[in-house]
């Protein structure tokens, strides 16, 4: 009798294990099927929506196309030489000649000043034009700062 009990207990254990594995894999398989169907449906809905948006953009007359020909050197008044200073990390546009002359006159220079001369003269003029010290409005101080930047770019 012990052999029969042992056999049935093993058979019950095996049956339970097989049943649990069957439930796990069939439910997991069902889960995978449902997820796959949802992904496929989502893909087709998104694909249809994108296709619909493209069709609407074609009908409205808007079409974006970039081929680089619009940016060839000299095309449509655009010159890459005007932006060479950006490649060296200098994000301020180079001052124009008339602006340099105005800066020299504002600072009182008749020659091309060095950076040290600009710094020294800036300190003197800052004491003169600073709005907190001399009750001026800040327009002269803004001009002073701007012209200092202009002169520092061209100073040696």
Secondary structure as GFF3:
##gff-version 3
##sequence-region A 1 156
A	DSSP	alpha_helix	2	60	.	.	.	ID=ss1
A	DSSP	three_ten_helix	69	71	.	.	.	ID=ss2
A	DSSP	three_ten_helix	75	77	.	.	.	ID=ss3
A	DSSP	three_ten_helix	80	83	.	.	.	ID=ss4
A	DSSP	alpha_helix	84	87	.	.	.	ID=ss5
A	DSSP	alpha_helix	97	107	.	.	.	ID=ss6
A	DSSP	alpha_helix	115	129	.	.	.	ID=ss7
A	DSSP	alpha_helix	131	134	.	.	.	ID=ss8
A	DSSP	alpha_helix	139	154	.	.	.	ID=ss9
###
